[in-house]
Amino acid sequence: RLRGLPYSATKEDIKAFFKDAGVRTGGVTLCEGRDGRANGEAFVEIMKESDMGEALKLDRKTIGKRYVEVFASTKAEKMQYFE
């Protein structure tokens, strides 16, 4: 799970950010507020569990001019977020 993304961040930006961690095809879900606009959060599915360490090393690295927080998350958390 990511927090702090620039509102203009795209799925391609996020895939590039995680280039060393291996993002699953179709594995980036951008979150939106109630108004339908980006809220700076996303869920990212990593291909292999063993790549999670590489993904977590990106915590507080930047996309554009914003630092991004990276958290381990589960599919259940993602489903709960979108309920």
C-alpha positions in Angstrom: 0.0 0.0 0.0 1.2 3.5 -0.8 0.4 6.8 0.7 1.5 10.3 -0.2 1.5 9.9 -3.9 1.3 13.0 -6.1 -2.3 13.3 -7.2 -1.0 13.3 -10.8 0.8 9.9 -10.3 -0.2 7.3 -12.9 0.0 3.5 -12.8 3.0 3.7 -15.1 4.7 6.0 -12.6 4.1 3.5 -9.8 5.3 0.6 -11.9 8.5 2.5 -12.6 8.9 3.3 -8.9 8.7 -0.5 -8.1 10.9 -1.6 -11.1 13.2 -3.7 -8.8 10.3 -5.3 -7.0 8.2 -6.8 -9.8 4.7 -5.5 -10.0 2.0 -8.1 -11.0 0.3 -7.3 -14.4 -2.8 -5.3 -13.5 -1.5 -5.0 -10.0 -1.7 -1.2 -9.4 -5.0 0.1 -8.1 -5.2 3.9 -7.6 -7.5 5.1 -4.8 -10.0 7.9 -5.2 -11.9 10.1 -2.8 -15.6 10.4 -2.8 -15.4 13.1 -5.4 -13.7 10.6 -7.8 -10.3 12.4 -7.8 -7.0 10.7 -6.8 -6.4 10.8 -3.0 -2.7 10.0 -3.0 -3.1 6.4 -2.1 -2.7 3.1 -4.1 -2.5 -0.6 -3.6 0.3 -2.5 -5.5 0.5 -6.3 -5.9 4.1 -7.6 -6.0 4.7 -10.7 -8.1 6.7 -12.7 -5.6 6.5 -12.6 -1.8 10.3 -12.6 -1.8 10.3 -9.2 -3.5 8.4 -7.6 -0.6 11.7 -6.6 1.0 12.8 -4.7 -2.1 9.4 -3.0 -2.2 9.5 -1.9 1.5 13.0 -0.4 0.9 11.3 2.3 -1.1 9.5 3.7 1.9 10.0 7.5 2.0 11.6 7.6 -1.5 10.2 10.1 -3.9 7.9 10.2 -6.8 8.1 13.6 -8.3 8.6 16.0 -5.4 6.7 14.0 -2.9 8.0 11.2 -0.6 5.9 8.1 -0.6 5.2 5.9 2.3 5.2 2.1 1.5 3.4 -0.3 3.8 2.9 -4.1 3.7 -0.7 -4.9 3.1 -3.0 -7.8 2.4 -5.7 -8.5 -0.2 -8.2 -8.4 2.7 -7.1 -4.8 3.6 -7.5 -3.8 0.0 -11.0 -5.3 -0.2 -12.0 -3.6 3.1 -10.7 -0.2 1.8 -13.1 -0.4 -1.2 -16.2 -1.6 0.7 
